[in-house]
Amino acid sequence: MEGLNNLFFNFIHGLSGRGFLTDALGIFIAEYFSYFVFAGVIWFAAFRRGWRMKLFFLIESALALILSRGIATEAIRFFYQSPRPFDVLNFQPLIPANGNSLPSGHAAFFFALATIVYLYDKRWGIWYFSFSALISVGRIFVGVHWPADIIAGAVVGVLSGLLIHFLLSKEITELKKSPLSEAGHQA
């Protein structure tokens, strides 16, 4: 497993340092693209039917993000110490990062978000899974995560999103039946 992790890391990160434009694009994807993706979720929420569905979507998303990034990722990092690639391989990453590497907090966060979006709208969800994967590959490109960190973060994110959705499924069903969630009663 370690050999594959190093092989994929060397392939993706090996594309960095070849030119200003390539590095700038990698930095943008790894560091700043996430703000646009997150803003898109607010846009997505704004077009849900009824103010209750909008609010519930945002609450469900927030709970999935708290579970994935704030609880599960930090718990794993507390019990499992994993150095970042630049610490192991002794190089300067393209963006700053600190702390343990596994699982990727960015991957956990954005895959949890993608899961919730997907459960509300499959077409948008596929886009969000694609954006999450792009951000995650960007984190490898800039040298702050191993591929295994990304896979672990994605698993944590998807499972967190599914768990929160399952725990709230009764409320979601009731909300969809509610006459206040109809388009005619939007806030």
C-alpha positions as CSV (number, residue, x, y, z in Angstrom):
1,M,0.0,0.0,0.0
2,E,2.8,2.4,0.9
3,G,4.4,1.8,-2.5
4,L,1.2,2.8,-4.4
5,N,0.8,5.8,-2.1
6,N,4.3,7.0,-3.0
7,L,3.9,6.1,-6.7
8,F,0.6,8.2,-7.0
9,F,2.0,11.0,-4.9
10,N,5.2,11.2,-7.0
11,F,3.2,11.2,-10.2
12,I,0.8,14.0,-9.2
13,H,3.2,16.1,-7.2
14,G,5.8,15.6,-9.8
15,L,3.7,17.8,-12.2
16,S,4.4,20.8,-9.9
17,G,7.4,23.0,-10.2
18,R,7.3,22.9,-14.0
19,G,6.0,26.4,-14.6
20,F,4.4,29.4,-13.0
21,L,1.0,28.9,-14.7
22,T,0.7,25.2,-13.7
23,D,1.7,25.9,-10.1
24,A,-0.6,28.9,-9.9
25,L,-3.5,26.8,-11.1
26,G,-2.6,24.0,-8.7
27,I,-2.5,26.5,-5.8
28,F,-5.8,28.0,-6.8
29,I,-7.5,24.6,-7.0
30,A,-6.0,23.4,-3.7
31,E,-6.4,26.6,-1.7
32,Y,-9.0,28.9,-3.2
33,F,-11.4,27.0,-5.5
34,S,-13.0,25.6,-2.3
35,Y,-14.5,29.0,-1.6
36,F,-16.3,29.0,-4.9
37,V,-17.5,25.5,-4.3
38,F,-18.8,26.4,-0.9
39,A,-20.5,29.5,-2.3
40,G,-22.2,27.2,-4.8
41,V,-23.8,25.3,-2.0
42,I,-25.4,28.5,-0.7
43,W,-26.7,29.1,-4.2
44,F,-28.0,25.5,-4.4
45,A,-29.8,26.0,-1.0
46,A,-31.4,29.2,-2.3
47,F,-33.2,27.3,-5.0
48,R,-34.7,24.6,-2.8
49,R,-38.5,24.6,-2.5
50,G,-39.8,26.4,0.5
51,W,-37.9,28.1,3.3
52,R,-38.1,25.0,5.5
53,M,-36.4,22.8,2.9
54,K,-33.7,25.5,2.4
55,L,-33.1,25.7,6.2
56,F,-33.1,21.9,6.6
57,F,-30.7,21.4,3.7
58,L,-28.3,23.9,5.4
59,I,-28.7,22.3,8.8
60,E,-28.1,18.8,7.4
61,S,-25.0,20.1,5.5
62,A,-23.7,21.8,8.6
63,L,-24.1,18.6,10.7
64,A,-22.4,16.5,8.1
65,L,-19.5,19.0,7.9
66,I,-19.2,19.1,11.7
67,L,-19.2,15.3,11.9
68,S,-16.8,14.8,9.1
69,R,-14.3,17.6,9.6
70,G,-14.7,18.6,13.2
71,I,-15.2,15.3,14.9
72,A,-14.2,12.2,12.8
73,T,-11.1,13.8,11.1
74,E,-9.8,15.2,14.4
75,A,-10.5,12.0,16.3
76,I,-8.6,10.0,13.7
77,R,-5.7,12.5,13.7
78,F,-5.6,12.3,17.5
79,F,-5.1,8.6,17.6
80,Y,-3.1,8.1,14.4
81,Q,-0.1,10.3,13.7
82,S,0.7,10.7,10.0
83,P,3.3,13.2,8.8
84,R,2.7,15.3,5.7
85,P,4.6,14.5,2.5
86,F,6.8,17.5,2.7
87,D,7.9,16.5,6.2
88,V,8.8,13.0,5.1
89,L,10.4,13.9,1.7
90,N,11.9,17.2,2.9
91,F,10.7,19.7,0.4
92,Q,8.9,23.0,0.4
93,P,5.1,22.6,-0.4
94,L,3.5,25.2,-2.6
95,I,1.1,26.2,0.2
96,P,1.5,26.1,4.0
97,A,0.1,23.3,6.0
98,N,0.7,21.8,9.5
99,G,-0.5,19.0,11.7
100,N,-1.2,15.4,10.8
101,S,-1.9,14.4,7.3
102,L,-4.4,11.5,7.6
103,P,-7.3,11.9,6.8
104,S,-7.4,15.0,4.6
105,G,-9.7,17.5,6.3
106,H,-10.5,19.1,2.9
107,A,-11.5,15.8,1.4
108,A,-13.6,15.0,4.4
109,F,-15.3,18.4,4.3
110,F,-16.0,18.5,0.6
111,F,-17.0,14.9,0.1
112,A,-19.5,15.2,3.0
113,L,-20.9,18.3,1.3
114,A,-21.0,16.5,-2.0
115,T,-22.9,13.6,-0.4
116,I,-25.6,15.8,1.0
117,V,-26.0,17.7,-2.2
118,Y,-26.2,14.4,-4.1
119,L,-28.9,13.2,-1.8
120,Y,-31.0,16.3,-2.7
121,D,-30.1,16.5,-6.4
122,K,-28.1,13.9,-8.2
123,R,-27.0,16.1,-11.1
124,W,-25.6,18.8,-8.8
125,G,-24.2,16.0,-6.6
126,I,-22.1,14.6,-9.4
127,W,-20.7,18.0,-10.0
128,Y,-19.9,18.4,-6.3
129,F,-18.2,15.0,-6.2
130,S,-16.1,16.1,-9.2
131,F,-15.2,19.4,-7.5
132,S,-14.3,17.5,-4.3
133,A,-12.0,15.2,-6.3
134,L,-10.4,18.2,-8.1
135,I,-9.7,20.0,-4.8
136,S,-8.3,16.7,-3.4
137,V,-6.0,16.1,-6.3
138,G,-4.9,19.8,-6.0
139,R,-3.9,19.1,-2.3
140,I,-1.6,16.3,-3.5
141,F,-0.2,18.5,-6.3
142,V,0.8,21.2,-3.9
143,G,2.5,18.6,-1.7
144,V,0.4,18.7,1.5
145,H,-1.4,15.3,1.3
146,W,-0.7,11.7,0.3
147,P,-3.2,9.9,-1.9
148,A,-4.1,7.7,1.1
149,D,-5.0,10.9,3.1
150,I,-7.4,11.9,0.3
151,I,-9.1,8.4,0.1
152,A,-9.5,8.3,3.9
153,G,-10.9,11.8,3.9
154,A,-13.3,11.0,1.1
155,V,-14.5,7.9,3.0
156,V,-15.0,9.9,6.2
157,G,-16.9,12.6,4.3
158,V,-19.2,10.2,2.4
159,L,-20.0,8.1,5.5
160,S,-20.6,11.3,7.6
161,G,-23.0,12.6,5.0
162,L,-24.8,9.3,4.7
163,L,-25.1,8.9,8.5
164,I,-26.5,12.4,9.1
165,H,-28.9,11.9,6.2
166,F,-30.0,8.6,7.6
167,L,-30.5,10.0,11.1
168,L,-32.6,12.9,9.7
169,S,-34.5,10.8,7.1
170,K,-37.7,10.8,9.1
171,E,-37.7,14.6,9.4
172,I,-36.8,14.9,5.8
173,T,-39.8,12.8,4.8
174,E,-42.1,14.8,7.0
175,L,-40.8,18.0,5.7
176,K,-41.4,17.0,2.1
177,K,-45.0,16.1,3.0
178,S,-45.5,19.5,4.7
179,P,-47.7,22.0,2.8
180,L,-45.3,24.7,4.0
181,S,-42.5,23.2,1.9
182,E,-44.4,23.7,-1.4
183,A,-43.2,26.3,-3.9
184,G,-46.2,28.6,-3.2
185,H,-45.0,29.1,0.4
186,Q,-41.4,30.1,-0.2
187,A,-39.9,32.7,1.9
